[in-house]
Amino acid sequence: MSVEERHLLNKIRFFEDMLLRSKDYRQQENIGKELTVMRIRLQKLRFNKMRTGA
């Protein structure tokens, strides 16, 4: 697992924790959007890693 991949996974876990603890609807919505973007980036990283065989 690359350093960037690990960093992204940790960031996703942190944001998921924030989402569960948040009581503000707008903040939950923003965190959810950020999580979606980060998960897409993680999928792209993993796909490129598989494609290049690294």
N, CA, C and O atoms as a Maestro MAE file, in Angstrom:
{
 s_m_m2io_version
 :::
 2.0.0
}

f_m_ct {
 s_m_title
 :::
 protein
 m_atom[216] {
  # First column is atom index #
  i_m_mmod_type
  r_m_x_coord
  r_m_y_coord
  r_m_z_coord
  i_m_residue_number
  s_m_chain_name
  s_m_pdb_residue_name
  s_m_pdb_atom_name
  i_m_atomic_number
  :::
  1 25 0.853 -1.171 0.000 1 A "MET " " N  " 7
  2 3 0.000 0.000 0.000 1 A "MET " " CA " 6
  3 2 0.902 1.238 0.000 1 A "MET " " C  " 6
  4 15 1.827 1.344 0.805 1 A "MET " " O  " 8
  5 25 0.624 2.155 -0.899 2 A "SER " " N  " 7
  6 3 1.447 3.349 -1.025 2 A "SER " " CA " 6
  7 2 1.180 4.327 0.122 2 A "SER " " C  " 6
  8 15 0.178 4.224 0.830 2 A "SER " " O  " 8
  9 25 2.086 5.257 0.279 3 A "VAL " " N  " 7
  10 3 1.954 6.262 1.332 3 A "VAL " " CA " 6
  11 2 0.712 7.114 1.080 3 A "VAL " " C  " 6
  12 15 -0.035 7.429 2.006 3 A "VAL " " O  " 8
  13 25 0.502 7.480 -0.178 4 A "GLU " " N  " 7
  14 3 -0.664 8.300 -0.524 4 A "GLU " " CA " 6
  15 2 -1.969 7.552 -0.234 4 A "GLU " " C  " 6
  16 15 -2.939 8.135 0.251 4 A "GLU " " O  " 8
  17 25 -1.975 6.259 -0.539 5 A "GLU " " N  " 7
  18 3 -3.160 5.430 -0.296 5 A "GLU " " CA " 6
  19 2 -3.449 5.335 1.207 5 A "GLU " " C  " 6
  20 15 -4.597 5.461 1.634 5 A "GLU " " O  " 8
  21 25 -2.407 5.112 1.996 6 A "ARG " " N  " 7
  22 3 -2.562 5.035 3.451 6 A "ARG " " CA " 6
  23 2 -3.063 6.355 4.034 6 A "ARG " " C  " 6
  24 15 -3.936 6.380 4.902 6 A "ARG " " O  " 8
  25 25 -2.488 7.451 3.535 7 A "HIS " " N  " 7
  26 3 -2.890 8.777 4.004 7 A "HIS " " CA " 6
  27 2 -4.366 9.024 3.696 7 A "HIS " " C  " 6
  28 15 -5.102 9.542 4.535 7 A "HIS " " O  " 8
  29 25 -4.788 8.654 2.503 8 A "LEU " " N  " 7
  30 3 -6.181 8.835 2.101 8 A "LEU " " CA " 6
  31 2 -7.116 7.972 2.945 8 A "LEU " " C  " 6
  32 15 -8.192 8.424 3.333 8 A "LEU " " O  " 8
  33 25 -6.715 6.733 3.231 9 A "LEU " " N  " 7
  34 3 -7.527 5.852 4.077 9 A "LEU " " CA " 6
  35 2 -7.695 6.426 5.483 9 A "LEU " " C  " 6
  36 15 -8.790 6.399 6.045 9 A "LEU " " O  " 8
  37 25 -6.606 6.944 6.042 10 A "ASN " " N  " 7
  38 3 -6.681 7.547 7.378 10 A "ASN " " CA " 6
  39 2 -7.578 8.777 7.379 10 A "ASN " " C  " 6
  40 15 -8.344 9.002 8.316 10 A "ASN " " O  " 8
  41 25 -7.472 9.565 6.322 11 A "LYS " " N  " 7
  42 3 -8.301 10.759 6.208 11 A "LYS " " CA " 6
  43 2 -9.782 10.386 6.081 11 A "LYS " " C  " 6
  44 15 -10.644 11.044 6.664 11 A "LYS " " O  " 8
  45 25 -10.070 9.331 5.320 12 A "ILE " " N  " 7
  46 3 -11.446 8.858 5.166 12 A "ILE " " CA " 6
  47 2 -11.992 8.392 6.509 12 A "ILE " " C  " 6
  48 15 -13.125 8.719 6.859 12 A "ILE " " O  " 8
  49 25 -11.207 7.638 7.261 13 A "ARG " " N  " 7
  50 3 -11.648 7.180 8.585 13 A "ARG " " CA " 6
  51 2 -11.931 8.350 9.518 13 A "ARG " " C  " 6
  52 15 -12.910 8.346 10.264 13 A "ARG " " O  " 8
  53 25 -11.059 9.351 9.463 14 A "PHE " " N  " 7
  54 3 -11.234 10.541 10.298 14 A "PHE " " CA " 6
  55 2 -12.537 11.263 9.948 14 A "PHE " " C  " 6
  56 15 -13.294 11.658 10.835 14 A "PHE " " O  " 8
  57 25 -12.790 11.431 8.649 15 A "PHE " " N  " 7
  58 3 -14.003 12.118 8.215 15 A "PHE " " CA " 6
  59 2 -15.252 11.304 8.538 15 A "PHE " " C  " 6
  60 15 -16.289 11.874 8.877 15 A "PHE " " O  " 8
  61 25 -15.165 9.980 8.439 16 A "GLU " " N  " 7
  62 3 -16.307 9.135 8.807 16 A "GLU " " CA " 6
  63 2 -16.631 9.304 10.284 16 A "GLU " " C  " 6
  64 15 -17.800 9.362 10.667 16 A "GLU " " O  " 8
  65 25 -15.593 9.384 11.114 17 A "ASP " " N  " 7
  66 3 -15.785 9.599 12.543 17 A "ASP " " CA " 6
  67 2 -16.441 10.959 12.796 17 A "ASP " " C  " 6
  68 15 -17.361 11.071 13.606 17 A "ASP " " O  " 8
  69 25 -15.957 11.990 12.093 18 A "MET " " N  " 7
  70 3 -16.550 13.324 12.222 18 A "MET " " CA " 6
  71 2 -18.018 13.307 11.814 18 A "MET " " C  " 6
  72 15 -18.856 13.945 12.450 18 A "MET " " O  " 8
  73 25 -18.321 12.570 10.747 19 A "LEU " " N  " 7
  74 3 -19.693 12.491 10.251 19 A "LEU " " CA " 6
  75 2 -20.616 11.866 11.292 19 A "LEU " " C  " 6
  76 15 -21.737 12.330 11.496 19 A "LEU " " O  " 8
  77 25 -20.140 10.813 11.946 20 A "LEU " " N  " 7
  78 3 -20.954 10.152 12.964 20 A "LEU " " CA " 6
  79 2 -21.180 11.031 14.191 20 A "LEU " " C  " 6
  80 15 -22.223 10.945 14.840 20 A "LEU " " O  " 8
  81 25 -20.204 11.872 14.504 21 A "ARG " " N  " 7
  82 3 -20.308 12.713 15.697 21 A "ARG " " CA " 6
  83 2 -21.052 14.027 15.451 21 A "ARG " " C  " 6
  84 15 -21.519 14.667 16.394 21 A "ARG " " O  " 8
  85 25 -21.158 14.422 14.193 22 A "SER " " N  " 7
  86 3 -21.751 15.716 13.859 22 A "SER " " CA " 6
  87 2 -23.264 15.715 14.076 22 A "SER " " C  " 6
  88 15 -23.956 14.747 13.763 22 A "SER " " O  " 8
  89 25 -23.752 16.825 14.617 23 A "LYS " " N  " 7
  90 3 -25.187 16.973 14.821 23 A "LYS " " CA " 6
  91 2 -25.780 18.006 13.856 23 A "LYS " " C  " 6
  92 15 -26.998 18.105 13.714 23 A "LYS " " O  " 8
  93 25 -24.919 18.760 13.205 24 A "ASP " " N  " 7
  94 3 -25.350 19.801 12.277 24 A "ASP " " CA " 6
  95 2 -25.566 19.210 10.882 24 A "ASP " " C  " 6
  96 15 -24.661 18.604 10.308 24 A "ASP " " O  " 8
  97 25 -26.768 19.394 10.350 25 A "TYR " " N  " 7
  98 3 -27.129 18.796 9.061 25 A "TYR " " CA " 6
  99 2 -26.236 19.303 7.931 25 A "TYR " " C  " 6
  100 15 -25.788 18.518 7.095 25 A "TYR " " O  " 8
  101 25 -25.975 20.612 7.901 26 A "ARG " " N  " 7
  102 3 -25.135 21.172 6.823 26 A "ARG " " CA " 6
  103 2 -23.722 20.613 6.885 26 A "ARG " " C  " 6
  104 15 -23.119 20.301 5.858 26 A "ARG " " O  " 8
  105 25 -23.210 20.493 8.081 27 A "GLN " " N  " 7
  106 3 -21.867 19.946 8.243 27 A "GLN " " CA " 6
  107 2 -21.841 18.480 7.801 27 A "GLN " " C  " 6
  108 15 -20.886 18.045 7.158 27 A "GLN " " O  " 8
  109 25 -22.873 17.726 8.138 28 A "GLN " " N  " 7
  110 3 -22.959 16.328 7.710 28 A "GLN " " CA " 6
  111 2 -22.968 16.234 6.190 28 A "GLN " " C  " 6
  112 15 -22.322 15.364 5.607 28 A "GLN " " O  " 8
  113 25 -23.702 17.133 5.560 29 A "GLU " " N  " 7
  114 3 -23.786 17.146 4.102 29 A "GLU " " CA " 6
  115 2 -22.419 17.439 3.479 29 A "GLU " " C  " 6
  116 15 -22.014 16.773 2.527 29 A "GLU " " O  " 8
  117 25 -21.714 18.431 4.016 30 A "ASN " " N  " 7
  118 3 -20.391 18.783 3.498 30 A "ASN " " CA " 6
  119 2 -19.387 17.655 3.711 30 A "ASN " " C  " 6
  120 15 -18.597 17.344 2.821 30 A "ASN " " O  " 8
  121 25 -19.421 17.055 4.878 31 A "ILE " " N  " 7
  122 3 -18.509 15.947 5.168 31 A "ILE " " CA " 6
  123 2 -18.808 14.774 4.241 31 A "ILE " " C  " 6
  124 15 -17.888 14.122 3.748 31 A "ILE " " O  " 8
  125 25 -20.085 14.504 4.002 32 A "GLY " " N  " 7
  126 3 -20.475 13.428 3.090 32 A "GLY " " CA " 6
  127 2 -19.951 13.653 1.686 32 A "GLY " " C  " 6
  128 15 -19.497 12.716 1.030 32 A "GLY " " O  " 8
  129 25 -20.012 14.900 1.221 33 A "LYS " " N  " 7
  130 3 -19.493 15.233 -0.113 33 A "LYS " " CA " 6
  131 2 -17.982 15.017 -0.172 33 A "LYS " " C  " 6
  132 15 -17.461 14.453 -1.134 33 A "LYS " " O  " 8
  133 25 -17.286 15.475 0.869 34 A "GLU " " N  " 7
  134 3 -15.835 15.291 0.925 34 A "GLU " " CA " 6
  135 2 -15.470 13.807 0.936 34 A "GLU " " C  " 6
  136 15 -14.524 13.387 0.269 34 A "GLU " " O  " 8
  137 25 -16.224 13.023 1.695 35 A "LEU " " N  " 7
  138 3 -15.981 11.579 1.752 35 A "LEU " " CA " 6
  139 2 -16.146 10.942 0.379 35 A "LEU " " C  " 6
  140 15 -15.354 10.084 -0.012 35 A "LEU " " O  " 8
  141 25 -17.167 11.359 -0.346 36 A "THR " " N  " 7
  142 3 -17.396 10.822 -1.687 36 A "THR " " CA " 6
  143 2 -16.202 11.108 -2.587 36 A "THR " " C  " 6
  144 15 -15.735 10.227 -3.308 36 A "THR " " O  " 8
  145 25 -15.713 12.340 -2.545 37 A "VAL " " N  " 7
  146 3 -14.566 12.727 -3.369 37 A "VAL " " CA " 6
  147 2 -13.328 11.916 -2.982 37 A "VAL " " C  " 6
  148 15 -12.598 11.439 -3.851 37 A "VAL " " O  " 8
  149 25 -13.097 11.763 -1.684 38 A "MET " " N  " 7
  150 3 -11.921 11.009 -1.227 38 A "MET " " CA " 6
  151 2 -12.015 9.537 -1.607 38 A "MET " " C  " 6
  152 15 -11.010 8.935 -1.982 38 A "MET " " O  " 8
  153 25 -13.204 8.949 -1.517 39 A "ARG " " N  " 7
  154 3 -13.376 7.541 -1.897 39 A "ARG " " CA " 6
  155 2 -13.141 7.342 -3.387 39 A "ARG " " C  " 6
  156 15 -12.571 6.331 -3.799 39 A "ARG " " O  " 8
  157 25 -13.576 8.298 -4.192 40 A "ILE " " N  " 7
  158 3 -13.332 8.227 -5.636 40 A "ILE " " CA " 6
  159 2 -11.836 8.301 -5.911 40 A "ILE " " C  " 6
  160 15 -11.315 7.546 -6.732 40 A "ILE " " O  " 8
  161 25 -11.138 9.215 -5.221 41 A "ARG " " N  " 7
  162 3 -9.684 9.324 -5.398 41 A "ARG " " CA " 6
  163 2 -8.986 8.022 -5.015 41 A "ARG " " C  " 6
  164 15 -8.047 7.596 -5.687 41 A "ARG " " O  " 8
  165 25 -9.445 7.392 -3.935 42 A "LEU " " N  " 7
  166 3 -8.861 6.129 -3.492 42 A "LEU " " CA " 6
  167 2 -9.090 5.031 -4.531 42 A "LEU " " C  " 6
  168 15 -8.184 4.251 -4.824 42 A "LEU " " O  " 8
  169 25 -10.294 4.974 -5.081 43 A "GLN " " N  " 7
  170 3 -10.587 3.979 -6.116 43 A "GLN " " CA " 6
  171 2 -9.708 4.194 -7.340 43 A "GLN " " C  " 6
  172 15 -9.204 3.232 -7.918 43 A "GLN " " O  " 8
  173 25 -9.519 5.452 -7.740 44 A "LYS " " N  " 7
  174 3 -8.672 5.755 -8.896 44 A "LYS " " CA " 6
  175 2 -7.230 5.344 -8.628 44 A "LYS " " C  " 6
  176 15 -6.563 4.787 -9.500 44 A "LYS " " O  " 8
  177 25 -6.754 5.623 -7.411 45 A "LEU " " N  " 7
  178 3 -5.396 5.214 -7.041 45 A "LEU " " CA " 6
  179 2 -5.232 3.699 -7.155 45 A "LEU " " C  " 6
  180 15 -4.266 3.212 -7.742 45 A "LEU " " O  " 8
  181 25 -6.178 2.968 -6.593 46 A "ARG " " N  " 7
  182 3 -6.104 1.506 -6.612 46 A "ARG " " CA " 6
  183 2 -6.234 0.955 -8.027 46 A "ARG " " C  " 6
  184 15 -5.557 -0.010 -8.384 46 A "ARG " " O  " 8
  185 25 -7.100 1.564 -8.833 47 A "PHE " " N  " 7
  186 3 -7.275 1.113 -10.206 47 A "PHE " " CA " 6
  187 2 -5.991 1.333 -11.001 47 A "PHE " " C  " 6
  188 15 -5.553 0.449 -11.737 47 A "PHE " " O  " 8
  189 25 -5.388 2.513 -10.851 48 A "ASN " " N  " 7
  190 3 -4.138 2.795 -11.562 48 A "ASN " " CA " 6
  191 2 -3.020 1.875 -11.095 48 A "ASN " " C  " 6
  192 15 -2.170 1.470 -11.888 48 A "ASN " " O  " 8
  193 25 -3.022 1.551 -9.821 49 A "LYS " " N  " 7
  194 3 -2.012 0.647 -9.273 49 A "LYS " " CA " 6
  195 2 -2.167 -0.749 -9.879 49 A "LYS " " C  " 6
  196 15 -1.179 -1.392 -10.233 49 A "LYS " " O  " 8
  197 25 -3.421 -1.214 -9.997 50 A "MET " " N  " 7
  198 3 -3.679 -2.526 -10.602 50 A "MET " " CA " 6
  199 2 -3.315 -2.521 -12.084 50 A "MET " " C  " 6
  200 15 -2.743 -3.482 -12.598 50 A "MET " " O  " 8
  201 25 -3.654 -1.422 -12.765 51 A "ARG " " N  " 7
  202 3 -3.419 -1.328 -14.202 51 A "ARG " " CA " 6
  203 2 -1.934 -1.318 -14.536 51 A "ARG " " C  " 6
  204 15 -1.511 -1.919 -15.523 51 A "ARG " " O  " 8
  205 25 -1.146 -0.635 -13.713 52 A "THR " " N  " 7
  206 3 0.287 -0.562 -13.971 52 A "THR " " CA " 6
  207 2 1.029 -1.769 -13.409 52 A "THR " " C  " 6
  208 15 2.189 -2.001 -13.752 52 A "THR " " O  " 8
  209 25 0.373 -2.530 -12.555 53 A "GLY " " N  " 7
  210 3 0.992 -3.718 -11.984 53 A "GLY " " CA " 6
  211 2 1.983 -3.412 -10.888 53 A "GLY " " C  " 6
  212 15 2.841 -4.237 -10.577 53 A "GLY " " O  " 8
  213 25 1.876 -2.232 -10.296 54 A "ALA " " N  " 7
  214 3 2.812 -1.839 -9.233 54 A "ALA " " CA " 6
  215 2 2.410 -2.432 -7.908 54 A "ALA " " C  " 6
  216 15 3.082 -2.207 -6.902 54 A "ALA " " O  " 8
  :::
 }
 m_bond[215] {
  # First column is bond index #
  i_m_from
  i_m_to
  i_m_order
  :::
  1 1 2 1
  2 2 3 1
  3 3 4 2
  4 3 5 1
  5 5 6 1
  6 6 7 1
  7 7 8 2
  8 7 9 1
  9 9 10 1
  10 10 11 1
  11 11 12 2
  12 11 13 1
  13 13 14 1
  14 14 15 1
  15 15 16 2
  16 15 17 1
  17 17 18 1
  18 18 19 1
  19 19 20 2
  20 19 21 1
  21 21 22 1
  22 22 23 1
  23 23 24 2
  24 23 25 1
  25 25 26 1
  26 26 27 1
  27 27 28 2
  28 27 29 1
  29 29 30 1
  30 30 31 1
  31 31 32 2
  32 31 33 1
  33 33 34 1
  34 34 35 1
  35 35 36 2
  36 35 37 1
  37 37 38 1
  38 38 39 1
  39 39 40 2
  40 39 41 1
  41 41 42 1
  42 42 43 1
  43 43 44 2
  44 43 45 1
  45 45 46 1
  46 46 47 1
  47 47 48 2
  48 47 49 1
  49 49 50 1
  50 50 51 1
  51 51 52 2
  52 51 53 1
  53 53 54 1
  54 54 55 1
  55 55 56 2
  56 55 57 1
  57 57 58 1
  58 58 59 1
  59 59 60 2
  60 59 61 1
  61 61 62 1
  62 62 63 1
  63 63 64 2
  64 63 65 1
  65 65 66 1
  66 66 67 1
  67 67 68 2
  68 67 69 1
  69 69 70 1
  70 70 71 1
  71 71 72 2
  72 71 73 1
  73 73 74 1
  74 74 75 1
  75 75 76 2
  76 75 77 1
  77 77 78 1
  78 78 79 1
  79 79 80 2
  80 79 81 1
  81 81 82 1
  82 82 83 1
  83 83 84 2
  84 83 85 1
  85 85 86 1
  86 86 87 1
  87 87 88 2
  88 87 89 1
  89 89 90 1
  90 90 91 1
  91 91 92 2
  92 91 93 1
  93 93 94 1
  94 94 95 1
  95 95 96 2
  96 95 97 1
  97 97 98 1
  98 98 99 1
  99 99 100 2
  100 99 101 1
  101 101 102 1
  102 102 103 1
  103 103 104 2
  104 103 105 1
  105 105 106 1
  106 106 107 1
  107 107 108 2
  108 107 109 1
  109 109 110 1
  110 110 111 1
  111 111 112 2
  112 111 113 1
  113 113 114 1
  114 114 115 1
  115 115 116 2
  116 115 117 1
  117 117 118 1
  118 118 119 1
  119 119 120 2
  120 119 121 1
  121 121 122 1
  122 122 123 1
  123 123 124 2
  124 123 125 1
  125 125 126 1
  126 126 127 1
  127 127 128 2
  128 127 129 1
  129 129 130 1
  130 130 131 1
  131 131 132 2
  132 131 133 1
  133 133 134 1
  134 134 135 1
  135 135 136 2
  136 135 137 1
  137 137 138 1
  138 138 139 1
  139 139 140 2
  140 139 141 1
  141 141 142 1
  142 142 143 1
  143 143 144 2
  144 143 145 1
  145 145 146 1
  146 146 147 1
  147 147 148 2
  148 147 149 1
  149 149 150 1
  150 150 151 1
  151 151 152 2
  152 151 153 1
  153 153 154 1
  154 154 155 1
  155 155 156 2
  156 155 157 1
  157 157 158 1
  158 158 159 1
  159 159 160 2
  160 159 161 1
  161 161 162 1
  162 162 163 1
  163 163 164 2
  164 163 165 1
  165 165 166 1
  166 166 167 1
  167 167 168 2
  168 167 169 1
  169 169 170 1
  170 170 171 1
  171 171 172 2
  172 171 173 1
  173 173 174 1
  174 174 175 1
  175 175 176 2
  176 175 177 1
  177 177 178 1
  178 178 179 1
  179 179 180 2
  180 179 181 1
  181 181 182 1
  182 182 183 1
  183 183 184 2
  184 183 185 1
  185 185 186 1
  186 186 187 1
  187 187 188 2
  188 187 189 1
  189 189 190 1
  190 190 191 1
  191 191 192 2
  192 191 193 1
  193 193 194 1
  194 194 195 1
  195 195 196 2
  196 195 197 1
  197 197 198 1
  198 198 199 1
  199 199 200 2
  200 199 201 1
  201 201 202 1
  202 202 203 1
  203 203 204 2
  204 203 205 1
  205 205 206 1
  206 206 207 1
  207 207 208 2
  208 207 209 1
  209 209 210 1
  210 210 211 1
  211 211 212 2
  212 211 213 1
  213 213 214 1
  214 214 215 1
  215 215 216 2
  :::
 }
}
